[in-house]
C-alpha cells in the first residue's frame, strides 16, 4: 500500500473517531467536570472549612492545624479540607449518576416496555374473538 494512502487512511479514521458525538460529549464533560472541581474546591477552602475552623477551638484557621512530632509537622488541617472536598464531589456525582440518570433510565425503560397500540387488523381480530366468545 502506498504510504500517502496509508497516512490519508489513518487521518480519515482519526477524523471519524474524533468527530463522533460521543467523543465530543466526553470532551465537554471533562471541561465541565474540571470547572465543577474548581468551584467545589473554592467552596471548601473559602466557605466550609473557615466555618469549621470557627467551631473548632484553635488560634488559626484550619490551614494552621498541624501535629508537631519532633522537628516534623503534619498538616492534618489541609488533609481534612481535601477530604471534605472529595466528599462533596462524591455526593454530587452520586446524586447525578445514581439518582438523576437512574431516574431517566427508569423512565426510558418504562417508555420502551409499553406495548404499541394494536393495528387495525389486530383490533378487528379482537372484535371477532369477542363476538365468537359471546356466541
Helices and strands as residue ranges (DSSP letters): H 3-18, H 21-43, I 44-48, H 49-55, G 62-64, E 67-69, E 72-74, H 76-93, I 94-101, H 102-113, H 120-134
